[in-house]
């Protein structure tokens, strides 16, 4: 095996990860559906925030996603600078997409 461009390939040119996936039976349908559902939730939250800063309850009303899940995504995105925490409105902060995230 030799390393080229960060990928490990066997002598036949097949990626070692492809071999491992084949031996394990590939990615399960359950894992694929979970990943798709997370992508849908992220997309809905981003679409809602494109209209301007919103609180968690406002995002929940706009998307139908449970507040605990929204909060989980927002805190992860905040950690990585994808959203900004703005002014406090009653008991909740307003969140908005970082400038480069709204594109």
N, C-alpha and C positions, 0 to 999 in steps of 0.2 A: 504494500500500500504506500502511496505517496501523497503528500499534501500539496495541492495546487489551489491557490486562490482561497484558502481557508476551508476547502472541502476535502474530505478524505475519500479517495476512490480506490477501488480494487484494481487489480491488473486488467480486468476486463472492461474497466471504465464505468462500472455501476457504482453509484453512490452508496456508501456504507449505511446511511440512514434509510435508503430505499430497501436495502436488504433486511435491515432490522424491522422495518414496518411490515414487510411481507411475511417475515417469520412470526410476527405477533398477530397477524391477521388484519393489519391496517388500522385505521382510526375507527373507533366504534361509532355507530349511528347516534348513540346517546351523546357522545362528546361532540360530534359534529353539530347536532341540533342545539346543544348548549351554547356552543360558539356562535352559531347563527343568531340565537335569541339575544345574546349579549351585544352582538353587532347591531341588531335592530333597536335595542334599548339605547345604545350610544347614539345612533343616528337620530332617534326621536328627540333625545335630550338636546343634541346639537341644533337640530332644526328649531326647537322651541327657543333656544337661547339666541338664535340669529335675529329674532325679533326685538331683542333688547334684554337688559338685565331682569332677572326673575328670581323670586324666592322659591324654596323647595315646594311649598304648597301650590304656587302658580305653575311650576313645571309639572307637578303631578296632575293638575287640572288639564293642562294642555296635552299631556302625553298618555295619561292613564296608567303610568308606571307607579308602583308603590313608593311612598316617600323614603323608606329605608334603603331601597335600591338606588334611588336618585342620589341620596346623600352619599352612599358608598362610592358611586362614580364621581361625584363632585369632589370628594376629598382626595381621591386618587388623582384626578386631573389637576387639582390645586397643588398637590405635591410636585407635579411635573410642569407646572406653569402653563397648563392648557386653558385654565379658566382663572378669572380674577374674582376675589371676594370684595364686594362693594359696600355701600351703605347698609345700615341695619334698618329694616322696616318692621316695626313692632318687635316680635320675638325672632325674626328671621333675617339673615343677610341676603342681599341680592347678589346673584352670580351672573357673570357675563363671560363670553368667550374671549380669550386673549386675542389681540389684534391679528396675529397670523393664523389663528384657528378658525376664523369665520369664513375663510376662502373655500 
